[in-house]
Amino acid sequence: MSNLVIVSADCHAGAQPETYREYLPAKLREPYDEWWAALEAEMAARRGTFFDQDAQEKRDSDESVLAGGINGEWDAEVRLRELEADGIVGEVIFPQMAPFGGGLLQYRTEIDPAQNLEGNRAYNRWLADLCNANPGRHAGVALITVEDIEVAIHDVEEAQKNGLWGGVLIPSGTGDNPYYHDPRYEPLWDACEALQMPIHTHSGWSPDYGDGPAATAMFISEVSWYAHRPFTCFVWAGVFERHPNLKLVMTEQGCTWILETLRQFERYYSQPYFKYFHKDLSMRPSEYFERQCYIGASFLNPEDCQDRHKIGVDKIMWGSDYPHLEGTWPDTRPSLQATFGEVSEAETRAMLGGNAAEVFGFDAEVLAQAAERVGPKLGDIVKAA
């Protein structure tokens, strides 16, 4: 029996601050140094206000962290070593912070649009180099801005040409620009569909709640909702209708939320007084989800896994969230055993790797060869095997 082919549909990478300088235009290196110094001071002042300090210190004392495993965030050799030690043979890579405020928090605070654009481009170039160090193993996700749609299309095309075939992350917030139900984005959806670049949303953005004692709790409690919003736009604004081959992947925002969302949307669809909602739609909301959507179910827990048939086994893609504290690294195997211990072989193989391999177009042979070296046996995860 072949080893499990595990693909993490949610990992993160970001360069060291000094490395980004090499990828930025020369004229922006001094402004970048100033921006980074201010950000570093802010992060130091906020230490212990996001994750519990005891939990952070316990993680920092883990043997894998002390041995430099977390350096895989920016070091391709270390990264591959840590992934394989976890039994993972492929991954989808999302950003950490990008220069000048790009990344998951883009448009959360006031930013210079020109600097933000160049910061995203620097990140994309750096990420392409990281991914290309181990061909076929890393599906990098490109960053874009939405100030100018033609510029965004150009950056998507450049990212794919340079080796970022994992798709494109659209910001959960759009700053002073219209949201994604607006027709201005149609050329971008056209381009992503034609290039077969999946569109991603990922939790990380919310309004700035300030520094009060409940700020982080508010952020954590609401952040996923903002990552869900593009799905609402794509349904009711007819994006799925006009772009039937476009894929939307929604990551690190849970998975069971989609059940109540679809129930609600189906109710709206069925109400006579809301029939104008779908006058230009040929399908129901749940049918668009089934045809075009996938969920990056980061560190899928046993409770959520119980709803896999309601969601659709073929919709769910497990992720480790490497190297984040809330993820499964470096103790992925116990987490997989807890979640998939009672799941069938076919469903386990699909959610742990098969679905992601198909959605992102990984080379099956490359993954299989790596899995024969480092992948766990089915019986290591599934009790009944």
Protein Blocks (a to p, Z undefined) as FASTA:
>chain_A
ZZdddddfbdcddddfklmmmmpcfklmmmmmmmmmmmmmmmmmmgoilbcfklmmmmmm
pmklmnopmmmmmmmklmmmmmmmnopabdcddddddeehiajkgokbccdfklmmmmmm
mmmmmmmmmmmmmghkaccdddddfkbmklmmmmmmmmmmnopanbccddfbehjaccfk
bfklmmmmmmmmmnopacdddehiacdebjafklmmmmmmmmmmmmmmmmmmmmmnommm
mmmmbccddehebjklmmmmmmmmmmmmmpmklmmmmmmbcbdfklmmmmmgccddehia
fklmmmmmmnopklpccdehiabfklmbfclmmmmmmmmmmgcfklmmmmmmmmmmmmno
pafklmmmmmmmmpccfklmmmkZZ
